């Protein structure tokens, strides 16, 4: 689990979409980051709130967020089950 968190932390250092909007990056970086879940965390909501996304772009953004939630649910649930089996609680 710590390794997964470390990798996501490393990726967020190089692709800090959480702090800087995707549209400020060069085209090649925007295309690469479009396949990562980081845009669904803050970029899409900020674009919807500021009304930069209009019409179909809003529904596409919400669909993207929902798809990432569903897609990431399975590996997270699997990791959670494995972690619960290995958990050792000492003390009261």
BELMO-V920126 format. One record per helix or strand of 2 or more residues. SS is the DSSP state (H for helix, E for strand). FROM is the first residue (numbers start at 1). TO is the last residue. If there is no record, write none. Layout:
((SS:FROM:TO) (SS:FROM:TO))
This chain:
((H:2:14) (H:22:24) (H:27:33) (H:38:49) (H:56:86))
